[in-house]
Amino acid sequence: MHPLINIAVRAARRAGEIIVRSLVRLESLQVSSKGRNDYVSEIDRSAEREIIGIIHKHYPQHAILAEESGRSGEGDTLWIIDPLDGTTNFLHGFPVFAVSIAVALRGRLEIGVIYDPMRQEIFSAARGAGAQLENHRIRVSKQRGLEGALLATGFPFRDTAPDAEAYFAMLRTLSALTAGIRRPGAAALDLAYVAAGRVDGFWELGLKPWDTAAGTLLIQEAGGHVGTLGGGAYQLGANIVAGTPKVYEAMLAAIAPHVPQQLRDA
């Protein structure tokens, strides 16, 4: 196993322990708001500190981009961290959340790890070496179109009315063309599930780099495609479409009439 994956897995598991252990005291946790319907708890911060501490113990010279503490350090190697993706789920005791850790070298994703502490599942990928779930190779599903496909998504929750209007038009269209759409509430896990073939495609608006970094690499290494709403090359964060090669293309075609110019490659 790649040494960076070893450290990422170790850090993710340790963060997961902190998260799960805190579930028995949800009512007493300190929670603050980062924006409308956007929350952060003391557990997010505690898990993030633990992850960064483990990374810096082994790689003190590496830079960090983390959801709660921002960017620190300089250098070619950047760790991209979401210590608790699905905080709202976590705060309600809804058991769908994850730890996401990725490593980029000179701007290119090289390592991705997503850990589901409730199912104790580690999804991992290294560039050029494929994607794995608990050390077993995974591939995207064999689904070849939208008929019969199961998609995942995330609803807009910020004050972005024009974007939300476009999103719900996409949702109406894709709902009519597929077997179903799920909204679990943790984008990192949604992307991991695309890589593992549990869902056939995914799209969402307004994400951040730490939401998508690990999952993007997982899907690509599992044989899937990731891009913008307009089908362009994907840059971390913002708007994303992902899926099996055929589902990806079909999703782009289906949503194209509902994607305004300002969202096509944003």
C-alpha positions as CSV (number, residue, x, y, z in Angstrom):
1,M,0.0,0.0,0.0
2,H,1.2,3.5,-0.8
3,P,2.7,5.1,2.3
4,L,0.6,8.2,1.9
5,I,-2.5,6.0,1.9
6,N,-1.4,4.3,5.1
7,I,-1.2,7.7,6.8
8,A,-4.5,8.9,5.4
9,V,-6.2,5.7,6.5
10,R,-4.7,5.9,9.9
11,A,-5.8,9.5,10.3
12,A,-9.3,8.8,8.9
13,R,-9.9,5.9,11.3
14,R,-8.7,8.0,14.3
15,A,-11.1,10.8,13.3
16,G,-13.9,8.3,12.9
17,E,-13.3,7.0,16.4
18,I,-13.7,10.6,17.7
19,I,-16.9,11.0,15.7
20,V,-18.6,7.8,16.7
21,R,-17.6,8.1,20.4
22,S,-19.3,11.5,20.5
23,L,-22.7,10.2,19.2
24,V,-23.8,9.4,22.8
25,R,-23.6,13.1,23.7
26,L,-25.0,14.9,20.8
27,E,-27.3,17.1,22.9
28,S,-24.3,18.5,24.8
29,L,-22.0,19.3,21.8
30,Q,-21.0,22.9,21.1
31,V,-22.4,23.8,17.7
32,S,-22.0,27.1,15.8
33,S,-23.3,28.3,12.4
34,K,-21.0,29.1,9.5
35,G,-23.9,30.3,7.4
36,R,-27.6,29.6,6.7
37,N,-28.1,25.9,7.4
38,D,-24.3,25.3,7.5
39,Y,-23.1,24.1,10.9
40,V,-19.8,23.1,12.5
41,S,-19.4,21.3,15.8
42,E,-16.6,20.8,18.3
43,I,-16.3,17.3,16.9
44,D,-15.6,18.6,13.4
45,R,-12.7,20.7,14.8
46,S,-11.5,17.9,17.1
47,A,-11.4,15.4,14.3
48,E,-9.6,17.8,12.0
49,R,-6.9,18.5,14.6
50,E,-6.4,14.8,15.0
51,I,-6.0,14.3,11.3
52,I,-3.6,17.2,10.9
53,G,-1.6,16.1,13.9
54,I,-1.1,12.6,12.4
55,I,-0.1,14.0,9.0
56,H,2.4,16.5,10.5
57,K,3.9,13.8,12.7
58,H,5.0,12.0,9.5
59,Y,5.1,14.8,6.9
60,P,5.7,18.1,8.8
61,Q,6.7,19.9,5.6
62,H,3.4,19.2,3.7
63,A,0.7,21.8,3.2
64,I,-2.8,21.5,4.5
65,L,-6.2,22.6,3.1
66,A,-8.9,21.7,5.7
67,E,-12.5,22.7,5.9
68,E,-12.5,24.2,9.4
69,S,-8.9,25.7,9.7
70,G,-8.3,26.6,6.1
71,R,-4.9,26.5,4.4
72,S,-1.6,26.3,6.1
73,G,1.9,25.7,4.9
74,E,3.5,25.8,1.4
75,G,4.9,23.2,-0.9
76,D,4.2,20.8,-3.7
77,T,2.2,18.4,-1.6
78,L,-1.2,19.4,-0.3
79,W,-3.5,17.4,1.9
80,I,-7.2,18.2,1.4
81,I,-9.3,17.3,4.4
82,D,-13.0,17.2,5.3
83,P,-13.0,15.9,8.9
84,L,-16.7,15.3,9.0
85,D,-18.7,15.4,5.7
86,G,-22.4,15.3,6.6
87,T,-22.3,17.4,9.8
88,T,-26.0,18.0,9.8
89,N,-26.7,14.3,9.6
90,F,-24.2,13.7,12.4
91,L,-25.8,16.3,14.6
92,H,-29.2,14.6,14.2
93,G,-27.8,11.1,14.8
94,F,-28.6,10.2,11.2
95,P,-25.9,7.6,10.4
96,V,-24.6,8.9,7.1
97,F,-21.4,10.9,7.3
98,A,-17.7,10.3,6.5
99,V,-14.1,11.5,6.8
100,S,-12.5,12.5,3.5
101,I,-8.8,12.9,2.9
102,A,-7.0,13.5,-0.4
103,V,-3.4,14.3,-1.4
104,A,-2.5,16.5,-4.4
105,L,1.0,16.8,-5.8
106,R,1.6,20.0,-7.7
107,G,-2.1,20.4,-8.2
108,R,-2.8,16.8,-9.4
109,L,-4.7,14.4,-7.1
110,E,-2.6,11.4,-6.2
111,I,-4.3,9.8,-3.2
112,G,-7.9,9.7,-2.0
113,V,-9.4,8.1,1.1
114,I,-13.0,8.2,2.4
115,Y,-14.0,6.5,5.6
116,D,-17.5,5.6,6.7
117,P,-17.1,5.2,10.5
118,M,-20.6,3.8,10.9
119,R,-20.1,0.9,8.4
120,Q,-16.3,0.9,9.1
121,E,-15.6,1.0,5.4
122,I,-12.4,2.4,3.9
123,F,-12.6,3.5,0.2
124,S,-9.1,4.3,-1.2
125,A,-7.4,5.2,-4.5
126,A,-4.0,6.0,-5.7
127,R,-3.4,7.5,-9.2
128,G,-2.7,4.8,-11.7
129,A,-3.3,2.0,-9.2
130,G,-7.1,1.7,-9.2
131,A,-9.7,2.1,-6.4
132,Q,-10.4,-0.2,-3.5
133,L,-13.0,-0.8,-0.8
134,E,-11.4,-2.6,2.2
135,N,-8.5,-3.7,0.0
136,H,-10.7,-5.2,-2.7
137,R,-10.7,-3.6,-6.2
138,I,-13.9,-1.7,-7.1
139,R,-15.3,-0.5,-10.4
140,V,-18.2,1.8,-11.3
141,S,-21.4,-0.1,-12.3
142,K,-22.0,-1.4,-15.8
143,Q,-25.1,0.8,-16.1
144,R,-25.2,2.1,-19.7
145,G,-27.9,4.8,-19.6
146,L,-30.5,6.5,-17.4
147,E,-33.2,4.0,-17.7
148,G,-32.9,1.8,-14.6
149,A,-30.2,4.0,-13.1
150,L,-30.0,5.0,-9.5
151,L,-28.5,8.5,-8.9
152,A,-27.4,10.4,-5.9
153,T,-27.5,14.1,-5.4
154,G,-27.4,16.9,-2.8
155,F,-30.0,19.6,-2.5
156,P,-29.0,23.3,-2.5
157,F,-29.2,24.7,1.0
158,R,-27.5,28.1,0.7
159,D,-29.1,31.4,-0.5
160,T,-28.5,30.8,-4.2
161,A,-32.0,31.1,-5.6
162,P,-31.1,31.2,-9.4
163,D,-28.9,28.2,-9.0
164,A,-31.5,26.4,-7.0
165,E,-34.1,27.0,-9.7
166,A,-31.8,25.4,-12.3
167,Y,-31.0,22.5,-9.9
168,F,-34.7,21.6,-9.3
169,A,-35.3,21.6,-13.0
170,M,-32.5,19.1,-13.4
171,L,-34.0,17.1,-10.5
172,R,-37.4,16.9,-12.2
173,T,-35.9,15.8,-15.5
174,L,-33.6,13.1,-14.0
175,S,-36.4,11.8,-11.7
176,A,-38.5,11.1,-14.7
177,L,-35.8,9.3,-16.6
178,T,-34.2,7.0,-13.9
179,A,-35.1,4.3,-11.4
180,G,-34.7,6.7,-8.5
181,I,-32.7,9.5,-6.9
182,R,-31.2,9.4,-3.4
183,R,-30.2,12.4,-1.2
184,P,-28.2,10.9,1.7
185,G,-26.5,14.2,2.7
186,A,-22.8,13.4,2.5
187,A,-21.2,14.2,-0.9
188,A,-18.0,12.3,-0.2
189,L,-19.9,9.1,0.5
190,D,-22.1,9.7,-2.6
191,L,-18.9,9.9,-4.7
192,A,-17.5,6.8,-3.1
193,Y,-20.7,4.9,-3.8
194,V,-20.4,5.9,-7.5
195,A,-16.9,4.4,-7.5
196,A,-18.1,1.2,-5.8
197,G,-21.1,0.8,-8.2
198,R,-23.7,1.3,-5.5
199,V,-25.1,4.3,-7.4
200,D,-24.7,4.9,-11.1
201,G,-24.3,8.7,-11.1
202,F,-24.2,11.9,-9.0
203,W,-24.5,15.6,-9.4
204,E,-24.5,18.6,-7.0
205,L,-24.1,22.3,-7.1
206,G,-21.9,24.6,-4.8
207,L,-19.5,22.0,-3.3
208,K,-16.1,22.8,-1.9
209,P,-12.7,21.2,-2.7
210,W,-12.7,19.1,0.5
211,D,-16.1,17.7,-0.4
212,T,-15.0,16.3,-3.8
213,A,-11.2,15.7,-3.8
214,A,-11.0,12.1,-2.6
215,G,-14.2,11.1,-4.3
216,T,-13.1,12.5,-7.6
217,L,-10.0,10.3,-7.7
218,L,-11.9,7.3,-6.5
219,I,-14.4,7.5,-9.4
220,Q,-11.7,8.1,-12.0
221,E,-9.6,5.2,-10.8
222,A,-12.7,3.0,-10.7
223,G,-13.4,3.7,-14.4
224,G,-15.9,6.5,-14.1
225,H,-16.1,10.1,-15.4
226,V,-16.2,13.4,-13.5
227,G,-16.9,16.8,-15.0
228,T,-18.7,20.1,-14.9
229,L,-22.4,20.6,-15.5
230,G,-21.4,21.5,-19.1
231,G,-19.2,18.5,-19.5
232,G,-15.9,20.4,-19.1
233,A,-12.8,19.4,-17.2
234,Y,-13.6,19.3,-13.5
235,Q,-11.8,21.6,-11.0
236,L,-12.2,20.8,-7.3
237,G,-15.3,22.2,-5.7
238,A,-18.3,24.0,-7.1
239,N,-20.6,22.1,-9.5
240,I,-20.1,18.4,-10.4
241,V,-21.5,15.6,-12.5
242,A,-20.1,12.1,-12.1
243,G,-21.0,8.6,-13.1
244,T,-20.3,5.5,-15.2
245,P,-19.1,6.7,-18.7
246,K,-22.5,6.1,-20.3
247,V,-24.6,7.5,-17.4
248,Y,-22.3,10.5,-17.2
249,E,-22.9,11.3,-20.9
250,A,-26.7,10.7,-20.5
251,M,-26.9,12.9,-17.5
252,L,-25.2,15.8,-19.3
253,A,-27.5,15.5,-22.2
254,A,-30.6,15.4,-20.0
255,I,-29.7,18.4,-17.9
256,A,-28.3,20.6,-20.7
257,P,-31.5,22.5,-21.3
258,H,-31.6,23.5,-17.6
259,V,-28.0,24.6,-17.2
260,P,-27.6,28.4,-17.5
261,Q,-24.3,29.6,-19.0
262,Q,-23.0,30.8,-15.7
263,L,-23.2,27.3,-14.3
264,R,-21.9,25.3,-17.2
265,D,-18.2,25.2,-16.2
266,A,-18.4,26.8,-12.8
